[in-house]
Amino acid sequence: MPDPSTWRPRLPPAARLRHDQVRETDVLLLPERVVVLHGSARAVLELADGDRTVDDIVAALAPPPAQDTIRDDVLSFLTALRTEGVLR
C-alpha cells in the first residue's frame, strides 16, 4: 500500500464525477468506463486533487478522534482504484 503521508492521489484529466439520475447515485465517468460510487466515495474523490495526501484527505473528512477509524478505509478505497488504473 502507498504511504498515506506522501501519496497524493488524483483522478486523470478525462475523469468526471457526476450524479446519475437514472441510477440515482454518484458515478465516476472515465473513457469507456463508469464506476458507480457508494457512501462517501464521491467526497473522497473530490478531495483527490493531486495536492492533498491521503492523510490530508482523511483530515478533511473527519475530526481528529474519527480519523483513525476511517484512515484504513479511505486508503484501501484509493489503493483499489489505483490498482484498477482509475487513480494516479
C-alpha positions as a printed NumPy array, in Angstrom:
array([[  0.   ,   0.   ,   0.   ],
       [  1.225,   3.519,  -0.715],
       [  2.383,   5.693,   2.166],
       [ -0.64 ,   7.855,   3.17 ],
       [  1.631,  10.666,   4.336],
       [  3.242,  11.141,   0.906],
       [  0.907,   9.728,  -1.776],
       [ -1.109,  12.48 ,  -3.456],
       [ -3.849,  10.656,  -5.369],
       [ -5.523,  12.322,  -8.32 ],
       [ -8.018,  11.465, -10.974],
       [ -6.907,  11.528, -14.59 ],
       [ -7.88 ,  14.657, -16.551],
       [-10.59 ,  12.815, -18.5  ],
       [-12.396,  11.626, -15.338],
       [-15.676,  13.287, -14.341],
       [-17.71 ,  12.962, -11.148],
       [-21.433,  13.143, -11.884],
       [-24.774,  12.294, -10.361],
       [-26.6  ,   9.734, -12.498],
       [-30.31 ,  10.484, -12.269],
       [-31.303,   7.153, -13.784],
       [-29.323,   5.146, -11.224],
       [-29.971,   7.769,  -8.524],
       [-26.349,   7.57 ,  -7.436],
       [-22.999,   9.246,  -7.994],
       [-20.726,   7.894, -10.696],
       [-17.187,   8.38 , -11.876],
       [-17.104,   8.664, -15.66 ],
       [-13.947,   7.568, -17.429],
       [-13.298,   6.897, -21.103],
       [-15.184,   3.685, -21.902],
       [-15.926,   3.049, -18.217],
       [-18.408,   4.014, -15.497],
       [-17.694,   3.43 , -11.81 ],
       [-20.774,   3.532,  -9.571],
       [-19.925,   5.22 ,  -6.258],
       [-21.448,   4.377,  -2.893],
       [-21.436,   6.057,   0.501],
       [-18.789,   8.736,   0.896],
       [-16.809,   7.691,  -2.198],
       [-17.611,  10.901,  -4.067],
       [-16.486,  13.06 ,  -1.125],
       [-13.183,  11.171,  -1.045],
       [-12.639,  11.512,  -4.787],
       [-13.495,  15.22 ,  -4.788],
       [-10.556,  15.678,  -2.413],
       [ -8.191,  13.541,  -4.525],
       [ -6.83 ,  16.506,  -6.461],
       [ -3.129,  15.662,  -6.57 ],
       [ -2.332,  18.336,  -3.984],
       [ -3.613,  16.566,  -0.868],
       [ -2.016,  13.494,   0.634],
       [ -4.196,  10.633,   1.827],
       [ -3.7  ,  11.915,   5.386],
       [ -4.9  ,  15.357,   4.255],
       [ -7.994,  13.781,   2.688],
       [ -8.743,  11.883,   5.899],
       [ -8.306,  15.084,   7.925],
       [-10.747,  16.938,   5.649],
       [-13.356,  14.193,   6.008],
       [-13.388,  13.677,   9.765],
       [-12.454,  15.355,  13.046],
       [ -9.296,  14.05 ,  14.781],
       [-10.955,  11.433,  17.004],
       [-12.576,   9.733,  13.99 ],
       [ -9.598,   9.966,  11.619],
       [ -8.01 ,   6.761,  12.884],
       [-11.306,   4.978,  12.299],
       [-11.621,   5.976,   8.635],
       [ -7.95 ,   6.134,   7.564],
       [ -7.697,   2.439,   6.645],
       [-10.991,   2.503,   4.719],
       [-10.011,   5.61 ,   2.743],
       [ -6.558,   4.227,   1.967],
       [ -7.993,   0.839,   0.913],
       [-10.559,   2.522,  -1.348],
       [ -7.967,   4.772,  -3.014],
       [ -5.477,   1.92 ,  -3.359],
       [ -8.122,  -0.279,  -5.019],
       [ -8.882,   2.484,  -7.522],
       [ -5.168,   2.929,  -8.171],
       [ -4.799,  -0.811,  -8.808],
       [ -7.696,  -0.613, -11.28 ],
       [ -5.943,   2.244, -13.089],
       [ -8.525,   4.845, -12.055],
       [ -6.179,   6.974,  -9.913],
       [ -2.642,   8.211, -10.384]])
